[in-house]
Amino acid sequence: MSPSGRVLTLAVSRAADSALLEGLLEQEPSAVAALYDRFLGLVQRLLVRTLGSSHDLEDLTQETFITVVRRCPTLRDPSALRSFIVSVTLRVARNELRKRAIRRFVGLDEAADVPVSHPHDAAVAQGIRHLYAALDRLDADSRTAFVLRYVEGCDLGETARASGCSLATVKRRLSRAEKRFEAIAKGDPVLRGFLDQAKERV
């Protein structure tokens, strides 16, 4: 896409966000439906990639959108609507991760389903299962930062804004997550194999 095309697309997107936010503030039912249609894919992708499970996905999705609609009056900049939705989604995901940690501690947590993107590739499916088992051993803040940076491909600034913290804080979280994940991966033959392959490609 040409620079002028990108500018036009950005302008259209900002205008759409502005109109959508105005409708939400005026409590128009059509605006809520438009919000859901436009951002459903983003919200569910973030939830699944952060949690590593489709368990309770519909309930968590509904909780996210209810929170967005309830808190949208605090949003003054329409261009920040997407970032706002991402931050709310991650807050819901972090709360769920903490609940799961408590359930595991008392022995109530059931085995979670893992999002397998390549069901016909047994090696990739196994790698994904081991990846999310490793992520389960990270604290909630480290995990969400790790997913944003390395699964979603966000830059450091986007990761910090979505995490609701400073750049320095998100760097500390990422450093902690990277060290912990690398230590776990070294003790896991499956993950270690994937990491070795990744290093060879660099």
Summary of the structure (lengths in Angstrom):
residues: 202
radius of gyration: 18.6
end to end distance: 27.8
largest distance: 56.6
contacts: 554
relative contact order: 0.09
helix: 79%
strand: 0%
